[in-house]
Amino acid sequence: MRITLALVLGSLVATATLPGCSFGEASPQQQQGNGGGAQRQPAVPVTVAPVLKKPMPLQISVIGAAEAFSTVAVHAQITGELMSVNFNEGDDVKMGQVLFTLDHRPLEAALQQAEANLARDLAQAANARAQAVRYQDLAERGIATREQVGTMTTNAEALEATVGADRAAVENAKVQLQYATIASPLSGRTGALMVHAGNLVRANDAAPLVVINQVAPINVSFGIPESQLPDFKRYLAQRSLHVEARPPNETGPASTGRISFVDNAVDQTTGTIKIKGTFPNDDRRLWPGQFVNIIVTLTTDAAAVVVPTVAVQAGQQGQYVFVVKPDETVDLKPVTVARTSGAETIIKDGLKAGETVITDGQIRLVPGSRISVKTEPSQKVAP
C-alpha cells in the first residue's frame, strides 16, 4: 500500500515539472492563435485619384453625317452640240465661271433674223404712223373720209404691236444664245463629268452634265433623343449653341459650327429630332456624306464634383466607389452619377472634393481592406 502511494505521488511530481506544460501558462503557438499579435493581411496594391471640383460642360454626343450646303445638278437648257468643257472633274469652281460651251452658231443666226424682222417692222410702223397723221389732216380739210382715217390708224397700231412682238423675239433669241454658255450657278466642288465634248446634249435631259456641291460652308445633320429635347430647346432659346464635329480616327481639334436648323417634328420611328449645324469648313476637313462625331455643348456646370470614370463601379445595390481613409484602408461609398463626359464622371451625390478614390485594383477590395498605392512608371525616380 505504501509502495503504491509513493509511485502515484512520484508520477504527479514528474508531470508537473515537464517544460512548457504548466497549467497556468500557454505555449507560444497558443499565444499566437489567441490574438495576442495576430498576422495582418497584406496590403492590396491600387492606383488612386483625387475627387475634384471643377467646371464641366453639359454636352450631347451623337453621330452625324455631313451634307453639302447646296447642291446643283447642271443641265443644258437648249439642244446642241457640246463644243467645250472648261474644267476638270473634281475642280473647285467659282460662281459665274464658264463650265460648258454649246454650238452657238444657229442661235446667232436666229438672233440676226429676229433683229432684221424688228428693223423691217419698225420702218413699216413709222410709215403707218406718218400715213395716219396725214389722213387725219386730210380729213380735217374734208379731202379724206373718216373711214380712211380709221383704216390708217388701225394699220399703224397693228404695226406697233408687231414691233413689240419683234422686240420680244429678239430678247428671246438673246436669252437662247446665252444658254449656249453654261456657267456655274454657285461656288463649289464639281463631281464626275457625265458628258464630254462632241456629244449632242438635249434641253433638260434627265442626266445632268455635272453635279456641283458647295462644301464651304457645309452642313452636318444629326438627331438627338426626344428626352434631351427640352434641355436643348431651353438652352437654344437663351443663346446660340455651338456644335463640334470631328471625323472618326482623327486626333486634331474639332471643327466648330453653330446650330442652324431644328426640325418641326420628332421622328416617331426613331424617337429623335433632326438638327443641322453649319460649319465654315475652310480647311475642307468635312466632306459630304461623311460620318462624324458630334458634340453639342448646352451649358457649363461651374462647380461639378468629378472623378475618373474607371473609379465608378456597379453592384447589386447600384453604383459605388472605394474611398481611401486616413489609416490607409478603404471604405465603400454609394454614389449617384449625374452624367459621364469622356473619361470623367460627374457625381451628383455621395462624394465631396478632396477625397481620394480607387481607380484600379477594386476587384480585390472589400470595406476595411488595407491598400498600398502603386507608383506610376513616370513617377519612379531613376537610380
FENHU-V605165 format. One record per pair of residues at least 4 apart in sequence whose ideal C-beta (glycine too) atoms are under 7 Angstrom apart, sorted by sequence separation. I is the first residue (numbers start at 1). J is the second residue. D is the distance in Angstrom with one decimal. If there is no record, write none. Layout:
i->{I	I}
j->{J	J}
d->{D	D}
This chain:
i->{1	2	3	4	5	6	7	8	9	10	11	12	13	26	28	29	30	87	93	104	105	106	107	108	109	110	111	112	113	114	115	116	117	118	119	120	121	122	123	124	125	126	127	128	129	130	131	132	133	134	135	136	137	144	146	147	148	149	150	151	152	153	154	155	156	157	158	159	160	161	162	163	164	165	166	167	168	169	170	171	172	173	174	175	195	201	224	228	229	230	231	232	233	234	246	281	286	307	325	347	351	358	361	365	375	26	31	32	138	139	144	224	236	266	267	281	307	314	315	325	340	341	375	87	93	138	139	195	235	267	286	313	324	325	20	139	266	267	279	312	313	323	339	358	201	224	246	313	322	323	337	338	135	245	312	338	139	244	245	263	311	322	323	337	338	244	262	263	337	86	87	244	245	320	321	335	336	86	135	136	194	262	320	336	135	194	195	242	243	261	307	320	321	335	336	85	194	243	261	320	335	194	242	243	259	260	318	319	334	335	84	135	193	241	260	317	333	82	83	240	241	259	260	319	333	83	191	258	82	83	132	190	191	257	258	81	131	132	257	80	81	190	191	257	80	189	236	312	78	132	188	189	255	74	188	220	312	76	186	188	189	255	128	129	187	188	128	184	186	330	255	321	125	128	255	309	323	324	312	323	125	243	245	309	323	324	124	125	308	309	322	330	332	308	309	321	322	331	220	330	121	125	247	306	307	329	330	226	306	307	322	329	121	122	245	305	329	330	121	304	305	328	247	248	322	328	229	307	118	121	226	247	248	225	226	246	305	311	223	225	226	245	246	305	311	324	118	224	305	311	117	118	223	224	245	310	313	223	307	310	223	224	243	244	308	114	117	118	223	221	222	243	114	115	221	241	242	114	220	219	220	241	111	114	219	220	217	218	111	217	110	111	217	218	235	216	217	235	216	107	110	111	215	216	220	232	231	216	218	107	108	215	107	215	220	222	104	107	215	220	213	104	102	101	101	100	98	99	99	98	99	97	96	97	96	95	94	95	93	95	95	94	93	93	92	93	78	90	91	102	80	90	78	89	77	78	87	89	89	76	74	85	100	85	99	85	72	82	84	72	83	82	70	82	82	81	82	93	80	79	79	79	76	78	76	77	76	77	75	76	75	75	76	74	75	73	74	74	73	74	71	72	71	70	68	69	68	68	69	69	68	69	66	67	67	66	67	64	65	64	64	63	62	62	62	60	60	60	64	66	68	66	67	66	66	65	66	65	65	66	63	64	63	64	63	62	61	61	59	60	59	59	60	59	57	58	58	58	57	58	56	55	56	55	55	56	55	53	54	56	53	53	54	51	52	51	49	49	49	48	59	57	56	56	51	53	51	52	51	51	51	50	51	48	49	48	48	49	48	46	47	47	46	47	46	45	44	44	44	44	46	48	44	43	44	45	46	47	43	46	41	43	45}
j->{5	6	7	8	9	10	11	12	13	14	15	16	17	30	32	33	34	91	97	108	109	110	111	112	113	114	115	116	117	118	119	120	121	122	123	124	125	126	127	128	129	130	131	132	133	134	135	136	137	138	139	140	141	148	150	151	152	153	154	155	156	157	158	159	160	161	162	163	164	165	166	167	168	169	170	171	172	173	174	175	176	177	178	179	199	205	228	232	233	234	235	236	237	238	250	285	290	311	329	351	355	362	365	369	379	31	36	37	143	144	149	229	241	271	272	286	312	319	320	330	345	346	380	93	99	144	145	201	241	273	292	319	330	331	27	146	273	274	286	319	320	330	346	365	209	232	254	321	330	331	345	346	144	254	321	347	149	254	255	273	321	332	333	347	348	255	273	274	348	98	99	256	257	332	333	347	348	99	148	149	207	275	333	349	149	208	209	256	257	275	321	334	335	349	350	100	209	258	276	335	350	210	258	259	275	276	334	335	350	351	101	152	210	258	277	334	350	100	101	258	259	277	278	337	351	102	210	277	102	103	152	210	211	277	278	102	152	153	278	102	103	212	213	279	103	212	259	335	102	156	212	213	279	99	213	245	337	102	212	214	215	281	155	156	214	215	156	212	214	358	285	351	156	159	286	340	355	356	345	356	159	277	279	343	357	358	159	160	343	344	357	365	367	344	345	357	358	367	257	367	159	163	285	344	345	368	369	266	346	347	362	369	162	163	286	346	370	371	163	346	347	370	290	291	365	371	273	351	163	166	271	292	293	271	272	292	351	357	270	272	273	292	293	352	358	371	166	272	353	359	166	167	272	273	294	359	362	273	357	360	274	275	294	295	359	166	169	170	275	274	275	296	169	170	276	296	297	170	276	276	277	298	170	173	278	279	278	279	173	279	173	174	280	281	298	280	281	299	281	173	176	177	281	282	286	298	298	284	286	176	177	284	177	287	292	294	177	180	288	294	288	180	180	180	181	182	181	182	183	183	184	183	183	184	184	184	184	185	184	186	187	187	187	188	189	190	176	189	190	201	180	190	179	190	179	180	190	192	193	182	182	193	209	196	210	197	185	195	197	186	197	197	186	198	199	200	201	212	201	201	202	203	201	203	202	203	203	204	204	205	205	208	209	208	209	208	209	210	211	212	211	212	213	214	213	214	214	215	217	218	218	219	218	219	220	220	221	220	221	221	222	222	222	223	224	224	228	232	245	286	288	287	288	288	289	289	290	290	291	292	291	292	293	294	294	294	294	295	295	296	296	297	298	298	297	298	299	300	300	301	300	300	301	301	302	304	304	303	304	306	304	305	306	305	306	307	307	308	311	324	341	341	341	346	351	353	352	353	353	354	355	356	357	356	357	357	358	359	359	358	359	360	360	361	361	361	361	364	365	369	371	373	370	370	371	372	373	374	371	374	370	372	374}
d->{6.7	6.4	6.6	6.7	6.5	6.3	6.6	6.7	6.5	6.3	6.4	6.4	6.4	3.9	6.5	6.3	6.1	4.6	4.8	5.8	6.6	6.4	6.5	6.5	6.5	6.4	6.3	6.4	6.5	6.5	6.5	6.4	6.2	6.1	6.7	6.5	6.0	6.4	6.6	6.2	6.4	6.5	6.3	6.4	6.6	6.3	6.2	6.4	6.7	6.5	6.2	6.7	6.7	4.7	6.3	6.4	6.5	6.3	6.2	6.5	6.5	6.5	6.2	6.4	6.5	6.7	6.5	6.5	6.8	6.6	6.3	6.5	6.7	6.4	6.5	6.6	6.3	6.3	6.5	6.5	6.4	6.4	6.6	6.7	5.0	6.3	5.2	5.7	6.1	6.3	6.4	6.0	6.3	7.0	5.9	6.5	6.3	4.7	5.1	4.9	5.8	5.5	6.7	4.6	5.0	5.5	5.0	6.7	4.2	4.5	6.1	6.7	5.3	7.0	5.7	5.1	6.8	5.5	5.8	6.6	4.9	6.7	5.6	5.9	6.8	3.6	6.9	5.9	6.3	6.9	6.5	6.8	6.0	5.6	5.8	6.1	4.8	7.0	6.0	5.5	5.6	6.6	5.3	6.7	7.0	6.1	4.2	6.7	4.6	5.1	5.7	4.4	4.9	6.2	5.9	6.7	4.7	3.9	4.9	5.4	5.2	5.9	5.2	6.4	4.0	6.9	7.0	4.0	6.6	5.3	5.7	5.8	6.8	5.5	5.7	5.3	4.4	5.9	5.4	5.5	5.5	5.7	6.1	4.1	4.7	6.1	5.3	6.0	5.3	6.8	6.7	5.0	5.6	6.9	5.8	5.9	5.7	6.8	3.8	6.1	3.4	6.3	5.7	6.0	6.4	5.4	5.8	5.5	5.8	5.9	4.5	4.5	5.6	7.0	6.3	6.6	5.5	6.2	4.8	5.6	4.6	5.6	4.2	5.7	6.7	6.1	6.1	6.4	6.1	5.5	4.2	5.4	4.4	4.4	6.1	6.6	4.8	4.7	5.3	4.1	4.3	5.5	6.9	3.5	4.7	7.0	6.5	6.6	6.6	4.5	4.5	5.5	5.2	6.7	5.3	5.1	6.4	6.7	6.3	4.0	5.4	6.8	4.8	4.7	6.6	6.3	3.8	6.3	5.5	6.4	5.6	6.9	6.8	4.7	6.0	5.8	5.5	4.2	5.3	6.8	3.7	3.9	6.4	5.5	5.8	6.9	5.1	5.4	6.3	6.2	6.5	5.6	4.8	6.4	4.6	4.8	4.0	5.7	6.9	6.8	6.2	5.1	6.9	5.1	5.7	5.5	5.4	4.9	5.8	6.1	5.6	6.3	4.7	5.6	6.2	6.8	5.5	5.9	4.9	4.8	4.5	5.9	6.2	6.8	5.5	5.9	5.8	6.7	6.8	5.1	5.4	5.4	6.4	6.2	6.6	6.3	5.7	4.4	6.6	5.8	6.2	4.5	5.0	6.7	6.4	6.7	3.7	6.1	6.1	4.8	5.0	6.1	3.4	6.1	5.7	5.1	5.7	6.3	5.4	6.8	5.5	6.0	6.3	4.5	5.2	6.8	6.8	5.5	6.8	6.4	5.7	4.9	4.2	5.5	5.2	6.1	6.2	4.5	6.9	5.1	4.9	6.9	6.9	4.5	5.7	6.4	5.4	5.4	3.8	6.0	4.9	6.1	5.4	4.3	4.3	6.7	5.7	5.7	4.6	6.9	6.9	5.7	6.1	5.8	6.7	6.7	6.0	6.8	5.1	5.1	6.3	6.3	4.3	6.9	6.1	4.8	5.9	5.6	6.4	6.7	5.4	3.8	4.3	6.8	5.7	4.1	5.9	5.3	6.4	5.3	5.5	6.2	5.3	4.8	6.6	5.9	6.6	6.8	4.6	5.3	4.9	5.1	6.8	6.7	5.6	5.9	5.9	6.8	5.3	7.0	6.6	6.2	4.6	6.3	4.5	6.6	6.1	5.7	4.9	6.7	6.4	6.6	6.1	6.6	7.0	5.3	5.3	6.0	5.6	5.9	6.4	5.3	5.8	6.6	5.2	5.6	5.3	6.8	6.7	6.9	4.8	5.0	4.4	5.3	6.9	5.7	6.0	6.9	5.7	6.7	6.3	5.4	6.5	5.5	6.6	3.8	4.9	5.1	5.1	6.5	6.6	5.0	5.3	4.2	3.8	4.4	5.7	6.2	5.0	5.4	6.7	5.5	5.8	4.5	7.0	5.2	5.4	4.8	5.7	5.9	3.1	6.8	5.1	6.7	6.1	5.6	5.8	7.0	6.7	4.5	4.4	6.0	5.9	5.6	6.6	6.8	4.7	6.9	5.5	6.1	6.1	5.5	6.5	4.3	6.7	5.0	6.9	5.3	5.3	4.4	6.4	5.2	6.8	6.8	4.9	4.7	4.9	7.0	5.0	6.3	6.9	5.3	5.1	6.7	5.1	3.9	6.9	5.5	6.6	6.0	6.9	5.7	6.0	6.3	4.9	5.5	6.7	5.1	6.4	5.9	6.3	6.8	6.0	5.5	5.1	3.8	6.7	6.2	5.5	6.5	4.4	5.6	6.1	5.1	6.0	6.7	5.9	4.8	6.3	5.0	5.0	4.2	6.1	6.7	3.6	6.2	5.8	4.8	5.9	5.6	4.9	5.6	6.9	4.4	5.2	5.3	6.4	5.4	5.7	6.6	6.5	4.0	4.8}
